[in-house]
Every structure is written in structure tokens, then in C-alpha cells.
């Protein structure tokens, strides 16, 4: 069976350790700084520290901009894998919020014309950030289990809507401005003492499906929500993402481990490529569960019950 390379754009937010562990190639995007300098955006803090980036982003939220890798950059990565004798699985951030999938698809066609014996498959994750990254991890595990490229692609397409987000974002202004949040007007800005709880919608954008009063209620409701929407959590890798909320992420990790005993819980930074559009204040877990319903009708009802229990 021919081996396939897994290539993802940098918005998957898999850090260097996870890239090496799962043998994943991550293509940098582009980050424009407030002084209009353009640099490559990697999943690393190689130009500034996490603390300095989010502190400056909070003061200057409109000073940063991002763009994905272009078709030539995707093509170079594809050709490198093909010349090693490998097929290619490329995974990208949701096409609803970025042109990365389009650029990757152009590159796949062009490289495929040069190397007609190579198979290059592109998958639109319909996710962003660590939710997308967790999908990449699942693809790598399937490859380790001996699944073919075709089998892995088929599973991803069938199950991408099972990748959940359960967490809060203290300040919704960044995701609302950048088009990562649906129904933004109803929840815009910072709500003192309130934790807006978000979930991926049917199309991969984040939707606020409820609000908890304080962190204690939010943690309790999120654990109940995960139990109701997750499947086989004890056998999973759960990723917790955070932007300037490391202490809260560590608390949530302990709670998840105590309640569900997952295979692993990984706390992951959100780096600049996604951080520009998310901003400070995110603390959320990502896991696989039941299919997300269109309109999030079931998910809203589940969270409402969980919030009522937590706040009663």
C-alpha cells in the first residue's frame, strides 16, 4: 500500500511536538503586522511571545491581518511529497472563512497534471483552529492503523460534522468582526461576569448557544454538555485551546480527566494565524461526538438544561 503524506495549513494550530508525533507537514500562512511588515505565520512563537502577541492584539485589534498559503506554496509541498513517492492528503481551514481550500485545490490539479500517477486529495475541514487540528490528528491515527488514503478521506468527509467545540470566549468582538461568529449582533463585545458558550454550527462557524453566569457555572455546564454530545470520550484525545486563559484551561483539563478519563488531554495555544481572528479570552475543549444538528437545535436544548442545573 502506498504511503500518503498529511499536509495541513497553519490554522490547524498543531504545535511542533504534535506535528512530529503524528508526522504532519504544516504549511505556513502569512501574517501582516501593524507596521505593514509581512511575515510567515507558523505554529510557533518565533517572532514574539504568546503574552506579547495577545497584549498587543488587545491594544491594536485592527493592526494585524492574515492570509493563507497561496497555490504555489501548497503546490511546492505537494510536489515534495510526490517526489518522495507518496500520495497526498491535504486538509484546510473551512472554505467558509478562508480561501485556503481553493488555493490547495488549484495546486492539487496543477501538480496532478505534472505527476498523473500521484493521488492528491483535498479535504475542507469546515473547522478552524484546534477543532481542525484534532481532525488532522484523527487522520494521522487512521494512517497509523493502516487505512488507505481513500478510506481516510471518506471517513473525514462523513464525520467532519462530529467535531465539537465546548467552551467560552470572554470577548466576542474579534470573532464577530472577522466573520467567525454567527448571530454576532446579539452577543457583541465583552459581557462582564458572563461566559458566552460557543459550538461549531453545521457549516463550521462558531455560534453562541448559551451564556453562563460566572466560570463555576460555565465549567459545570460544559462538562454536562460534553457528556451529552460526546461519544466514547474515555477513548479520545481531547484538545483544549486557550488564548491568554492558560490557568482556566488547566482547571478544565483536570475536570475533564476526572470525569471522563480520556486517553489524553492536550492544552494547545492558539497561534497568530487564528489568534488574530479569535482574540484573547478563549478557553474551549474540542472532541468527537454525535453529529451536530442543522440550526444547532438539539445542542441549544442540551446546553440550556445543563445551564439550568449549573445555575440552580
Residue, then its C-alpha position, 0 to 999 in steps of 0.5 A: x500500500x502506498x504511503x500518503x503524506x498529511x499536509x495541513x495549513x497553519x490554522x490547524x494550530x498543531x504545535x511542533x511536538x504534535x506535528x512530529x508525533x503524528x508526522x504532519x507537514x504544516x504549511x505556513x500562512x502569512x501574517x501582516x503586522x501593524x507596521x505593514x511588515x509581512x511575515x510567515x505565520x507558523x505554529x510557533x512563537x518565533x517572532x514574539x511571545x504568546x503574552x506579547x502577541x495577545x497584549x498587543x492584539x488587545x491594544x491594536x485589534x485592527x493592526x494585524x491581518x492574515x492570509x493563507x498559503x497561496x497555490x504555489x506554496x501548497x503546490x511546492x509541498x505537494x510536489x515534495x511529497x510526490x517526489x518522495x513517492x507518496x500520495x497526498x492528503x491535504x486538509x484546510x481551514x473551512x472554505x467558509x472563512x478562508x480561501x485556503x481550500x481553493x488555493x490547495x485545490x488549484x495546486x492539487x490539479x496543477x501538480x496532478x497534471x505534472x505527476x498523473x500517477x500521484x493521488x492528491x486529495x483535498x479535504x475542507x475541514x469546515x473547522x478552524x483552529x484546534x477543532x481542525x487540528x484534532x481532525x488532522x490528528x484523527x487522520x494521522x491515527x487512521x494512517x497509523x492503523x493502516x487505512x488507505x488514503x481513500x478510506x481516510x478521506x471518506x471517513x473525514x468527509x462523513x464525520x467532519x460534522x462530529x467535531x465539537x467545540x465546548x467552551x467560552x470566549x470572554x470577548x466576542x468582538x474579534x470573532x464577530x468582526x472577522x466573520x467567525x461568529x454567527x448571530x454576532x449582533x446579539x452577543x457583541x463585545x465583552x459581557x462582564x461576569x458572563x461566559x458566552x458558550x460557543x459550538x461549531x454550527x453545521x457549516x463550521x462557524x462558531x455560534x453562541x448557544x448559551x451564556x453562563x453566569x460566572x466560570x463555576x457555572x460555565x465549567x459545570x455546564x460544559x462538562x454536562x454538555x460534553x457528556x451529552x454530545x460526546x461519544x466514547x470520550x474515555x477513548x479520545x484525545x481531547x484538545x483544549x485551546x486557550x488564548x491568554x486563559x492558560x490557568x482556566x484551561x488547566x482547571x478544565x483539563x483536570x475536570x475533564x480527566x476526572x470525569x471522563x478519563x480520556x486517553x489524553x488531554x492536550x492544552x494547545x495555544x492558539x497561534x497568530x494565524x487564528x489568534x488574530x481572528x479569535x482574540x484573547x479570552x478563549x478557553x474551549x475543549x474540542x472532541x468527537x461526538x454525535x453529529x451536530x444538528x442543522x440550526x444547532x437545535x438539539x445542542x441549544x436544548x442540551x446546553x440550556x438544561x445543563x445551564x439550568x442545573x449549573x445555575x440552580 
